[in-house]
């Protein structure tokens, strides 16, 4: 319900004030501007009206001007009534699509059916100019993309504004590989990653994976604090024996190696919780199945995609699950999306 002063505003002025309008333009649009001015001052005094002042363009960006009894409104003041905070369910997903162009029809169909507010994508495998931005914008999503040709590539799609977008590591590590992107959404920091697979334990690629994980740990330690934080993506690590079909065969191999598990333990020490395991403790729940062995048809997979939450975000979570249906579609990714829902206050 609007505040009393808002309900008294002329109806034609509300849309402009909600989106932001110059004081002079607002007055020019009114048949009786003198009736409007006292209401504006009342809203300003009660902090329901934001007054952004640029002093005729001298300040960029404009500053928020606080109300005072001797204050006045200037012609070039930008006036705005901010949206009231709303308690809602924030649906967030992560999905390794294994080529955005190959999987675009499946992804668009899934987005329309499930309506996530934010989704993190991995292995987009395309350079930024060729990312199908317009297709997602038509569905109401704002993309933040960090891609490269043929390999890797990560992206965030959001129905809410994305702020503080960061691509790659803050310390400049691994600039040639697009494996990390983050942004803030409605006060929630979201980090989306594609961790290297590692190939074999004896290979340089496994040493690179361990180096990447250590740099990632340092990154998370540096930014983790009281702000709600989700870390999600394709981690290429099965956390426990119940997260893969043949733990005795995979023991000590890539994706189920003690060094990888040590990193996950460090994540727990930093305060991160695997949200899926908050709601499901049983075995046989996978997020990846090998094309080559018909793993999906045989029920043989691994759970290597997940959403980690720090304490502040974990407390807001009310559910988390793996959606296997897209893996059964025509021309699927070899991964399934993982989804969580948070009780959140959005503006």
N, C-alpha and C positions, 0 to 999 in steps of 0.2 A: 504494500500500500504506500503511495507517495506521501511525503511530508505535507503538512497543511499548506505551507508556502508554495510548494510545487503544484498542488491541486488548484491554487488560485492563479497560477500563471496562465496567460492567454494560450489556448491550445496550439496556435500556429507558432509559438515561440519555443515549445518544448523540443521538437526534433532538432532544431538548430542548437539549442543549449546542450543537448545530450551529445551531439557530435563535436561541438565547439564552434563559437562564432565571435567575431569582433563586436565589441560593445557598440560602436558606431553603426555597423550593419544591422545589428539587432534593433536598435532604436528606429532606423529608417524603415524597417519592415513592419512597424507597429502603427496602428491607427491612433492609439492613445499612448505614446511612450511615457508620459508622466505617471500613468497608472502602474507601469511596469517597474520603474526605478526603485520604489520602496520595497517591493518584493525581492528584487535582486540584492539589495543591501541586507535584507533580513536573511536570505539564504547564505550570503557571504558571511554574515556574523555567526550563523549556526554551523558553518563549515560544510554546508551542502553545495556551495558554489565555489569552484576553483577560479581564481583570477590570475592569469599568466601575463606578466608584464614584461615588455621588451624595450620600453622607453624609446619608441619610434625606431626600432630595429637596432639599437645600440647593444642590446644584450641578446646573444644567441648561444644556447637556447634561452627562451624567456624564463624568468624566475617566478616562483609562486609567491604572490603578494598576500600577506596576511591582513585580515580585517583590523581596522582601528576606528575609533569613534570620529576621528578627524580625517579619515581616509576618503578618497574619491575614486571613481571609475574613469579611466582615460579612454579616449576614442579607440586607440589601437590595443586595448586590453583584450585578451582572448578569454572569453567566459565559457565555462564548461561545468555541467552537472555530471559528476562521475556516476557510473552505474553502481547501484547498491550491491554489496557482496551477497552472493547466493550460495547456500549449502547444496552441493550436488555430488553426483558420482562422476569421478574422472576415470575414464577408461584408457589404459595405456598398453600398447602392444610392442613386441619386438619380433622381427621376422627376417631370416636370411632368405632372400628371394632368389639368389643364384642367377643373377642377370635381370635387371629391371626391364629391359626390352623384351626378353623372352617371356617374362612372367607378367607383363603389364595387364593383359585381359583378366587373368586370375586375381591379381592384386586389386584392380579397380572393382571387380565384382565383390571381393571380400570386404573392401572398405565400405561399399554401399550397404552390404548386408549387416555388418557388425558395428559400423559407426564409431570406431575408436576416436578419442579426442587427440591422441598423439600416437604415432607409430615410428619406431626406429627400424630402419632397413639396413641390411648388410649385403655385401657382395653385389652392389649395383652394377659394377663392371662397365661403367661408362664415364666419359669425361663430362664435366659440368655443362658445357654448351649443348650437349646432346641429351641431357636428362629431360624426360618428358614432363616438364614442370606444368605446362598448361593443362594436362589431363587431370592433375591433382587439384589445381586451382579451381577447375570447374566443379569439383566436389566440395569446395570450401576449405581446402588445406593450403597452408603456407609451407613451402619446402625450404629446408636448409640443407645444402648438399656439399659433399666433399668426395669427389670422384677421381678416377683415373682410368686410362684406357685398358680394357681387357681384364684387369684384375682388381680385387678389393673393392673399395667404394662404400661409403656409408651416407645415410641421409636421415633427417628427421622431418616428418610431416605433422603439422599441428593445426587444429581448428582455432586455437588461441594464438595471440602474437608470440613469436619467438624472440627473446631478448638475450643479450650477452652470449651470442653464438661464438663458439670457439672451435677451430678446426685443428686437429693434431694435438701434439703434446705442448704444454705451455713452455717447457724447457727447450723445445726445438728438436727433440729426438725423432728420428725416423721420418724426415720430411718427405721422402720419396714415396711413401706408402700411405694411402688414404684409409686409415683404419680407426679413426677416432673423431667423433664430433659431439659437441654438447651444447645445451642451451637452457635457458630458464623459461618455464611455463607456469604462469600463475603462482609464482613464489616457490616452485618446485624445480630443483636442478636435475636435469636428465642427461646422463652420459651414455652414448651409444657406441659400442665397440665391436670390431671384428678381430678377434685374437688369431694370430697365425696358427695354422694346423700343426706344423712341426715335422711332417713326413715320417722320419724314423729317428729313434733315439740317438743313433750314431751320426746323424747328418748335421750340417751347419744350420739347416732350417730349424732344428730342435733347439740349438743353442740360441738362435735368433728369437725363438718363441719364449725361452726362459728370460732372455734379456728384455724383451717386450713386456713380459709380466712384471719384472722388477721395476721397470720404468713406470709402468701403469700403477703399481703399488705406491710408488713415491708421489705420483700425480694425485692419487686419491687421498693419501695421507696429508698432502698439502692443502687440499680444498675441503676435506671433510670437516664438518663442524656442526653447528646447531641447525643449519639450514636443511630442510628435507631434501634428500638426495636419492635418486634411483640410478643404478648402474646396470645396463642391460645390453644384450646382444648375443652373438655367437662366441662363446668362450673356448670352444674346442677342448673341453675337459669334462669328463663324466665324474661327478663328485664322489659317488659311492658305488659299491658293488651292485646295489639295486637299480642303478641308473644305466646299466648296460646289460646286454643279453648273456655275455660270456666273460665274466670278470676274471675267471681263472686263466683264460687264454690271453686276455688283454693286460694282465698284471705286468707292470714294468714297461709297457709300451706307450707310444704316443697317445695322448688323450686319457690315459689311466696310469700315469707315472707318479711316483712319490714326490718328485720335485713340483709337479703341477698341483698335487694335493696339498703340499706345503704352502703354496701360494693361496689356495682357497682358505686354509687355516689362518693365514695372515689377514685375509679379508674379514673373517669372523672376529679376529682380534681388533680390527679397526671399527667393529660394530655393525657389520653388514649381515643381513639375513637373507637367505634364499627364500623368496616369497612362495614359490610353489610348494616347498616342503613345510611351510607353515600350515597348509591345508591338506596335503596329501603325503602320507608316510609310506605308502605301499610301493612295491617293485613293479616293473613292467611299463613305466610311463616314459616315453621317449619323445624327442623332438627332431631327431635326424635318423634317416634310414638310407642305406647305401643303394644307389641305383643298380650298381653292377651285380649285386648278389640278390636282387629282388627283396631287399631287406624289409620293405613295408609289407609286401604280400606275405612274407614269412614271419612277421612280427618280431624281427631282429633289428634293434636300433640302439641308440644311445641318447641320453638326455644331456645335451651340451649347450643348449640355449636356455638362458634364464634371466630373471630380474632380481637383482640384489638391492636391498633397501637399507639405509641407515635407520637409526632408532626413530627419528622424527617422522620419516615416511612410512616405516613399517607399522607404526601405531595407527596410521590412517587407512591401512589396507584392509579390505573386507573380503577379497577373494583373489585367486590366481589359478589359472588353468592353461592347458595345452589344447589347442584346437586342431585335431587331426584331420578334419574334413578336407582342407585344401590339399593335403598330401595325397588324397585319393582322386583328385581332379585330373583332367587331361593336361598333359604337359606340366606337371607340378614341379615346384622346387623340391629338393631332397630334404628340406627342413619344414617344420610346422610352426605357425605363430604361437607365441606365448603371450597371454593377456593377464593383466591385473586391474583391479578396480580399487580406487581410493575414495574415501569420503573426504571431500575437499571444499573449501570455500573459494569460489571464483568471483571475480569482479567483471 
